[in-house]
Amino acid sequence: METCASCGRRAPRDKVVRYDRTIVYSTDLKTADDVKVMQRRKMYYCVSCGKSRGIFEKKKRQAMAKYNR
């Protein structure tokens, strides 16, 4: 069982939509001592939140682009 990151609903692991999100933290300094930290998170969304946020369409486009290469 996984918990939806948007609404908090619990759903079986085979029904949730997994979305890898990259977050970049930066000091926004334009000097040589600028610090950037990248963090990857796996976000899980239930079916209804995945549809309303458009994650299904993104996954479909990514799969079609990979197939057409």
C-alpha positions, 0 to 999 in steps of 0.5 A: 500500500502506498500513500498518495502525495496529493490527497493522502489516499491509500492505494495498492502498489500496482494501481498507483502512478509513480512519478520521479521528481527532481528538486534543485536547491540553489543559493542563487549566487552568480559567483564561484561559490554557488552551491547547488544540491539535486535531490530525486524523489519518488512521488506516488499518486492515486489514479484520480490525482494522476488523471487530474494532474495530467501525469498519465498524459506525460507518461504516455507521451514519454513512452511514445517518444521512446518508442519512436526513436 
